[in-house]
């Protein structure tokens, strides 16, 4: 923690040695008759002076002097000018950024509070208000003086020229007398400290805090602009590692000294401890904050996971130390932490978040390291849709798919797809079918972000060094061709035709597991505009024939399998399809009735039991056979 400025502290200690012995030059002042049974502290507690009592408990006058204990000593004698609760509220309002006495949260500020409180105490005398005279100067326990006025009531003037009026005089105690005043008095030493302590920048605060010397050295060893950044307007919230934290960081990463850490790495590590805005301990809640580190994909800011369930813990490692929170500076706040917050990859983020423990357990079950090795690779980039614990709790794996295949279906390899860049589209996941074709995932952004029509993104853009995580509310099972047909709104007319009363159970047939006849399937799926272009949608057996003409059973024909002049296996209806590919690689289909202008507008929507190609016209079978 930061220590009080040396000059002020030595001055305070000197003041404590030379106590004033009187607050009046009149030796004939009649003694005060003490009638109360309580000590000064007890009188304060009984007279609605709770802020004064709290301040006494918070203050650190010196290592050898406890003011609260002194004012509780029945054998001592004091005169105390006791600020009311409203007076302390007024003081906090005068100190920019202070809301409660708890904001006197470090050693320097507690020293400052001690200086202020001892300025309200005169030792070895219990002086009634009637014994005070106009223009009288009294010397306080703190060492500086106050001037007295008795015109129109008793008042005291401090070093700043502020006047405190006595609102309740002559409250007797066993060990002295209390006069309640309406303002907190400030000695010159406190006024000087306000500039040194309260108006210091985050960089100044770190420099003056002995336990943060390694942080200061790291700031100097990293990007030369960093100290200047933290002296800027901000505001910033800084999680400041202790000296011991930096020593452990160097040892864990096999660095002999800070000079051995590459400058770019050290710069990003330090920036990963800084958040924009002033976040006091009371403002911190469990969730994610973006740091100033740009070590994410394409310069994205890394995410910090803050857990407040038991204190404040960042990324599961760095905990705000006891009494280490809310060290205020003019341009923000510093929280001292016991560990260096390293640059997190996707696995680090998953492990840190207690809402993703089921996912981590599934990834590492039976000693499996496939996923942790893959997702720790900083040479690759990933998008991970991470199911939260409740998603796993509700997942029954109805198709009895291999859990590793299911987990692979939540990973996109080769890109970091941030929420702002997502649109209605298909992407390939790391999961594959039996032929080795990567399965597709359908992303719909019409209302939030939904995956395969079932799983919704609950928390987006958790940024790691090697990609981005989106937490989702449902496990994304391996998709069948039915999954995509129902998830993609462009196929709603097709789904309506497939599920028309009187038609075969197309949903059941097209959900057939791969390897069981008639799966796998190649489906040529007409989009809504294709159905809208029909003069009349057929019904009954005619509709069945049309729908069957769009499905080839027993084959997973992807675009790379197509060639000019290729004739397909028979569709479920019985006719074949012929493919043409021109010089620009545009694919058209000739259907059973000889229509030659059927275009494929999207290819290779890959399911576990087949593949879908979107087409722009409804294909008509040969009606003469």
BELWO-V655976 format. One record per residue. NEAR is the number of other ideal C-beta (glycine too) atoms within 10 Angstrom. D_FIRST is the distance of its C-alpha to the first C-alpha in Angstrom with 2 decimals. Layout:
BEGIN
near=NEAR d_first=D_FIRST
near=NEAR d_first=D_FIRST
END
This chain:
BEGIN
near=17 d_first=0.00
near=25 d_first=3.77
near=14 d_first=6.42
near=25 d_first=9.73
near=20 d_first=12.44
near=9 d_first=14.31
near=12 d_first=17.64
near=20 d_first=16.70
near=17 d_first=15.05
near=11 d_first=18.09
near=18 d_first=20.36
near=23 d_first=19.04
near=15 d_first=19.62
near=10 d_first=23.02
near=22 d_first=23.85
near=17 d_first=23.15
near=8 d_first=25.65
near=9 d_first=28.37
near=16 d_first=28.96
near=18 d_first=31.73
near=10 d_first=34.72
near=16 d_first=36.55
near=23 d_first=36.47
near=17 d_first=40.21
near=10 d_first=42.75
near=12 d_first=45.46
near=6 d_first=46.02
near=6 d_first=48.61
near=17 d_first=46.24
near=9 d_first=47.42
near=9 d_first=44.99
near=19 d_first=43.35
near=10 d_first=44.88
near=14 d_first=42.13
near=8 d_first=43.52
near=18 d_first=40.59
near=11 d_first=39.77
near=17 d_first=36.04
near=20 d_first=33.12
near=33 d_first=31.29
near=23 d_first=28.66
near=17 d_first=31.58
near=23 d_first=33.45
near=23 d_first=30.54
near=14 d_first=30.51
near=12 d_first=34.29
near=17 d_first=34.45
near=11 d_first=32.43
near=26 d_first=29.33
near=12 d_first=26.99
near=22 d_first=24.33
near=28 d_first=24.27
near=16 d_first=23.98
near=16 d_first=21.11
near=23 d_first=19.32
near=23 d_first=20.03
near=11 d_first=18.48
near=19 d_first=15.26
near=22 d_first=14.97
near=20 d_first=13.35
near=24 d_first=16.05
near=17 d_first=15.38
near=7 d_first=15.17
near=8 d_first=18.99
near=15 d_first=19.94
near=16 d_first=19.86
near=23 d_first=21.59
near=16 d_first=22.57
near=11 d_first=24.18
near=20 d_first=25.87
near=25 d_first=27.43
near=17 d_first=28.64
near=16 d_first=30.39
near=12 d_first=34.14
near=6 d_first=35.03
near=16 d_first=32.98
near=20 d_first=34.08
near=24 d_first=32.13
near=27 d_first=32.94
near=27 d_first=30.38
near=22 d_first=30.43
near=23 d_first=29.18
near=25 d_first=28.20
near=21 d_first=29.82
near=13 d_first=28.21
near=12 d_first=29.64
near=20 d_first=28.06
near=20 d_first=24.54
near=15 d_first=25.57
near=14 d_first=26.76
near=20 d_first=23.49
near=17 d_first=21.63
near=10 d_first=24.41
near=14 d_first=23.94
near=15 d_first=20.25
near=11 d_first=20.69
near=16 d_first=19.20
near=17 d_first=18.35
near=13 d_first=20.52
near=15 d_first=19.49
near=19 d_first=17.51
near=14 d_first=15.28
near=18 d_first=13.95
near=25 d_first=12.15
near=22 d_first=9.50
near=25 d_first=6.12
near=17 d_first=6.16
near=26 d_first=7.90
near=26 d_first=10.21
near=18 d_first=10.99
near=26 d_first=11.89
near=28 d_first=13.96
near=21 d_first=15.65
near=26 d_first=16.54
near=29 d_first=18.10
near=23 d_first=20.08
near=25 d_first=21.34
near=27 d_first=22.50
near=26 d_first=24.42
near=27 d_first=26.52
near=22 d_first=27.54
near=27 d_first=30.37
near=19 d_first=30.81
near=15 d_first=34.15
near=19 d_first=36.24
near=23 d_first=37.28
near=23 d_first=38.85
near=17 d_first=40.87
near=16 d_first=41.06
near=13 d_first=44.66
near=20 d_first=43.60
near=23 d_first=41.65
near=13 d_first=43.55
near=10 d_first=43.56
near=9 d_first=41.46
near=18 d_first=39.95
near=10 d_first=36.62
near=20 d_first=34.35
near=18 d_first=31.44
near=25 d_first=28.41
near=24 d_first=26.15
near=28 d_first=23.46
near=21 d_first=26.00
near=20 d_first=27.12
near=19 d_first=30.39
near=23 d_first=31.80
near=16 d_first=35.34
near=19 d_first=37.69
near=17 d_first=40.44
near=15 d_first=43.02
near=8 d_first=45.17
near=7 d_first=45.48
near=11 d_first=43.02
near=21 d_first=40.11
near=19 d_first=37.13
near=24 d_first=34.26
near=15 d_first=33.01
near=24 d_first=29.48
near=18 d_first=28.29
near=14 d_first=28.37
near=8 d_first=31.94
near=13 d_first=31.20
near=15 d_first=33.55
near=24 d_first=32.79
near=14 d_first=35.99
near=19 d_first=36.66
near=15 d_first=37.77
near=15 d_first=38.37
near=16 d_first=39.14
near=18 d_first=39.69
near=19 d_first=38.14
near=19 d_first=38.77
near=25 d_first=36.76
near=19 d_first=37.43
near=24 d_first=34.98
near=27 d_first=35.37
near=26 d_first=35.89
near=25 d_first=34.01
near=22 d_first=34.81
near=23 d_first=33.49
near=24 d_first=32.60
near=16 d_first=32.30
near=21 d_first=29.34
near=26 d_first=25.89
near=26 d_first=26.25
near=23 d_first=23.83
near=24 d_first=23.89
near=17 d_first=23.74
near=26 d_first=20.38
near=24 d_first=18.98
near=12 d_first=21.03
near=17 d_first=19.64
near=25 d_first=16.02
near=16 d_first=17.06
near=10 d_first=18.01
near=17 d_first=14.98
near=24 d_first=12.34
near=17 d_first=14.49
near=13 d_first=16.71
near=21 d_first=14.45
near=20 d_first=15.10
near=27 d_first=13.02
near=21 d_first=13.78
near=19 d_first=12.77
near=25 d_first=9.35
near=25 d_first=8.99
near=16 d_first=10.76
near=18 d_first=8.72
near=23 d_first=5.38
near=10 d_first=6.84
near=19 d_first=6.28
near=26 d_first=7.95
near=14 d_first=10.86
near=20 d_first=13.31
near=25 d_first=12.82
near=17 d_first=13.63
near=15 d_first=16.50
near=24 d_first=17.69
near=23 d_first=17.88
near=12 d_first=19.92
near=19 d_first=22.05
near=22 d_first=22.89
near=17 d_first=24.84
near=11 d_first=24.64
near=11 d_first=24.42
near=20 d_first=21.19
near=18 d_first=18.89
near=12 d_first=21.57
near=17 d_first=21.70
near=24 d_first=18.08
near=16 d_first=18.88
near=14 d_first=21.93
near=9 d_first=22.87
near=20 d_first=21.78
near=17 d_first=20.60
near=23 d_first=18.49
near=22 d_first=16.38
near=27 d_first=14.17
near=27 d_first=13.21
near=25 d_first=10.78
near=27 d_first=11.46
near=21 d_first=9.42
near=16 d_first=11.30
near=12 d_first=13.31
near=22 d_first=14.30
near=19 d_first=15.76
near=13 d_first=17.52
near=15 d_first=19.11
near=20 d_first=20.12
near=17 d_first=21.90
near=10 d_first=23.60
near=11 d_first=24.74
near=13 d_first=26.28
near=7 d_first=27.83
near=15 d_first=26.07
near=9 d_first=25.80
near=9 d_first=23.23
near=16 d_first=21.83
near=10 d_first=25.01
near=12 d_first=27.11
near=19 d_first=25.83
near=10 d_first=28.34
near=12 d_first=26.95
near=11 d_first=28.24
near=15 d_first=26.70
near=20 d_first=23.24
near=22 d_first=23.51
near=21 d_first=24.51
near=21 d_first=21.83
near=26 d_first=19.10
near=20 d_first=21.07
near=26 d_first=21.24
near=25 d_first=17.57
near=21 d_first=18.44
near=23 d_first=20.51
near=15 d_first=22.39
near=12 d_first=21.82
near=17 d_first=19.12
near=21 d_first=18.70
near=17 d_first=16.65
near=16 d_first=16.34
near=11 d_first=19.64
near=11 d_first=21.27
near=19 d_first=20.70
near=11 d_first=23.85
near=14 d_first=25.37
near=13 d_first=26.95
near=17 d_first=26.64
near=19 d_first=24.84
near=15 d_first=25.82
near=27 d_first=23.32
near=19 d_first=24.00
near=25 d_first=25.20
near=15 d_first=28.97
near=23 d_first=29.69
near=25 d_first=31.91
near=18 d_first=35.71
near=8 d_first=37.06
near=8 d_first=33.61
near=19 d_first=32.61
near=19 d_first=28.97
near=24 d_first=27.59
near=25 d_first=26.86
near=25 d_first=23.74
near=23 d_first=24.58
near=21 d_first=22.16
near=19 d_first=22.99
near=13 d_first=21.89
near=8 d_first=24.27
near=7 d_first=21.67
near=13 d_first=18.19
near=22 d_first=17.54
near=20 d_first=18.76
near=24 d_first=19.66
near=24 d_first=22.85
near=16 d_first=22.97
near=17 d_first=20.42
near=24 d_first=16.85
near=19 d_first=15.30
near=22 d_first=12.40
near=19 d_first=10.31
near=9 d_first=10.60
near=13 d_first=8.54
near=23 d_first=7.29
near=21 d_first=10.10
near=25 d_first=11.20
near=27 d_first=8.73
near=24 d_first=11.89
near=26 d_first=13.35
near=17 d_first=16.99
near=21 d_first=18.02
near=25 d_first=16.30
near=26 d_first=13.28
near=26 d_first=10.54
near=24 d_first=10.21
near=27 d_first=8.24
near=24 d_first=11.23
near=17 d_first=12.54
near=21 d_first=15.47
near=25 d_first=16.86
near=22 d_first=19.22
near=17 d_first=22.46
near=20 d_first=25.45
near=28 d_first=27.42
near=18 d_first=31.20
near=29 d_first=33.44
near=21 d_first=33.28
near=20 d_first=29.47
near=27 d_first=29.58
near=25 d_first=32.38
near=20 d_first=30.60
near=21 d_first=27.39
near=25 d_first=29.32
near=12 d_first=30.48
near=18 d_first=33.42
near=23 d_first=34.81
near=14 d_first=35.05
near=17 d_first=38.85
near=25 d_first=39.09
near=18 d_first=37.00
near=11 d_first=39.17
near=18 d_first=42.29
near=23 d_first=41.22
near=15 d_first=40.55
near=11 d_first=43.30
near=4 d_first=45.24
near=5 d_first=43.01
near=14 d_first=43.83
near=10 d_first=41.77
near=12 d_first=43.92
near=23 d_first=41.67
near=16 d_first=38.30
near=10 d_first=39.75
near=17 d_first=41.26
near=24 d_first=38.33
near=16 d_first=35.88
near=15 d_first=38.09
near=13 d_first=36.26
near=5 d_first=39.63
near=12 d_first=41.00
near=21 d_first=40.12
near=23 d_first=40.50
near=23 d_first=40.72
near=28 d_first=40.15
near=24 d_first=41.25
near=25 d_first=39.23
near=26 d_first=40.74
near=20 d_first=38.39
near=16 d_first=38.92
near=13 d_first=41.40
near=21 d_first=43.45
near=16 d_first=44.00
near=10 d_first=44.76
near=11 d_first=47.56
near=17 d_first=48.99
near=8 d_first=52.24
near=12 d_first=53.26
near=7 d_first=56.78
near=13 d_first=58.21
near=7 d_first=56.78
near=15 d_first=55.23
near=11 d_first=53.25
near=14 d_first=49.55
near=15 d_first=48.61
near=17 d_first=50.93
near=19 d_first=49.41
near=24 d_first=45.86
near=20 d_first=47.15
near=26 d_first=48.56
near=25 d_first=45.05
near=20 d_first=44.18
near=22 d_first=45.33
near=19 d_first=45.16
near=12 d_first=44.94
near=15 d_first=43.31
near=22 d_first=40.19
near=23 d_first=41.81
near=17 d_first=39.40
near=14 d_first=40.48
near=8 d_first=41.49
near=9 d_first=43.86
near=17 d_first=45.58
near=10 d_first=49.12
near=13 d_first=52.12
near=13 d_first=52.82
near=17 d_first=53.19
near=18 d_first=50.91
near=18 d_first=51.49
near=24 d_first=49.28
near=20 d_first=48.86
near=25 d_first=51.39
near=16 d_first=55.04
near=20 d_first=58.50
near=11 d_first=60.87
near=11 d_first=62.02
near=6 d_first=58.51
near=18 d_first=58.25
near=18 d_first=54.78
near=22 d_first=54.65
near=23 d_first=53.95
near=27 d_first=51.52
near=21 d_first=52.44
near=20 d_first=49.71
near=19 d_first=50.62
near=13 d_first=48.53
near=8 d_first=50.97
near=7 d_first=48.72
near=11 d_first=45.23
near=20 d_first=45.35
near=20 d_first=47.76
near=23 d_first=48.72
near=23 d_first=52.29
near=15 d_first=52.87
near=17 d_first=50.93
near=21 d_first=47.18
near=14 d_first=44.89
near=20 d_first=41.55
near=18 d_first=38.98
near=18 d_first=35.81
near=17 d_first=36.45
near=19 d_first=34.79
near=24 d_first=32.10
near=25 d_first=31.57
near=28 d_first=31.14
near=22 d_first=31.65
near=23 d_first=35.24
near=28 d_first=36.36
near=26 d_first=35.93
near=27 d_first=36.11
near=23 d_first=37.82
near=21 d_first=37.55
near=24 d_first=41.06
near=16 d_first=42.54
near=20 d_first=45.59
near=25 d_first=46.36
near=23 d_first=48.53
near=20 d_first=51.60
near=23 d_first=53.93
near=27 d_first=56.07
near=23 d_first=59.85
near=26 d_first=61.99
near=22 d_first=62.16
near=25 d_first=58.36
near=25 d_first=58.50
near=24 d_first=61.67
near=20 d_first=60.16
near=19 d_first=56.67
near=24 d_first=57.91
near=15 d_first=59.39
near=17 d_first=61.68
near=23 d_first=63.63
near=14 d_first=64.10
near=19 d_first=67.84
near=25 d_first=68.29
near=18 d_first=66.56
near=12 d_first=68.79
near=22 d_first=71.86
near=22 d_first=70.79
near=12 d_first=70.30
near=15 d_first=73.44
near=4 d_first=75.61
near=9 d_first=78.30
near=16 d_first=76.45
near=12 d_first=75.64
near=10 d_first=72.29
near=21 d_first=70.61
near=15 d_first=67.11
near=9 d_first=68.06
near=17 d_first=69.82
near=23 d_first=67.09
near=16 d_first=64.49
near=19 d_first=66.37
near=14 d_first=64.16
near=17 d_first=64.53
near=9 d_first=67.36
near=9 d_first=69.32
near=8 d_first=72.27
near=15 d_first=72.35
near=22 d_first=68.69
near=26 d_first=67.25
near=26 d_first=68.07
near=23 d_first=68.21
near=23 d_first=68.09
near=24 d_first=69.08
near=22 d_first=67.47
near=25 d_first=68.94
near=21 d_first=66.42
near=15 d_first=67.11
near=12 d_first=68.91
near=21 d_first=71.30
near=17 d_first=72.40
near=11 d_first=72.59
near=11 d_first=75.02
near=14 d_first=77.52
near=4 d_first=80.55
near=6 d_first=80.37
near=15 d_first=78.15
near=15 d_first=80.49
near=12 d_first=80.71
near=10 d_first=81.83
near=10 d_first=83.02
near=14 d_first=82.77
near=16 d_first=79.05
near=19 d_first=78.67
near=20 d_first=80.40
near=21 d_first=78.20
near=24 d_first=74.98
near=17 d_first=76.19
near=25 d_first=77.01
near=26 d_first=73.29
near=20 d_first=72.31
near=23 d_first=73.08
near=19 d_first=72.70
near=14 d_first=71.96
near=16 d_first=70.20
near=21 d_first=66.75
near=22 d_first=67.90
near=16 d_first=65.04
near=13 d_first=65.55
near=9 d_first=65.74
near=13 d_first=68.75
near=18 d_first=70.73
near=10 d_first=73.32
near=12 d_first=76.06
near=8 d_first=79.05
near=15 d_first=77.31
near=10 d_first=78.97
near=18 d_first=76.75
near=12 d_first=77.60
near=15 d_first=79.21
near=23 d_first=77.14
near=20 d_first=77.29
near=19 d_first=80.13
near=13 d_first=82.07
near=19 d_first=82.10
near=17 d_first=80.26
near=22 d_first=78.10
near=16 d_first=78.57
near=19 d_first=75.75
near=15 d_first=76.13
near=14 d_first=73.63
near=9 d_first=74.33
near=6 d_first=73.30
near=5 d_first=70.02
near=9 d_first=69.22
near=10 d_first=69.84
near=20 d_first=70.98
near=18 d_first=73.67
near=21 d_first=75.42
near=17 d_first=79.07
near=25 d_first=79.46
near=23 d_first=82.37
near=13 d_first=84.36
near=9 d_first=84.06
near=14 d_first=81.40
near=10 d_first=79.85
near=10 d_first=77.14
near=21 d_first=74.47
near=13 d_first=71.15
near=18 d_first=68.10
near=13 d_first=65.12
near=17 d_first=62.30
near=16 d_first=62.51
near=17 d_first=60.98
near=25 d_first=59.16
near=25 d_first=58.78
near=28 d_first=58.84
near=25 d_first=59.00
near=24 d_first=62.71
near=28 d_first=63.82
near=28 d_first=63.20
near=28 d_first=63.74
near=21 d_first=64.99
near=22 d_first=65.11
near=23 d_first=68.47
near=16 d_first=69.72
near=20 d_first=73.09
near=25 d_first=74.48
near=23 d_first=76.67
near=19 d_first=80.19
near=20 d_first=82.05
near=15 d_first=85.69
near=9 d_first=87.66
near=6 d_first=90.95
near=8 d_first=90.21
END
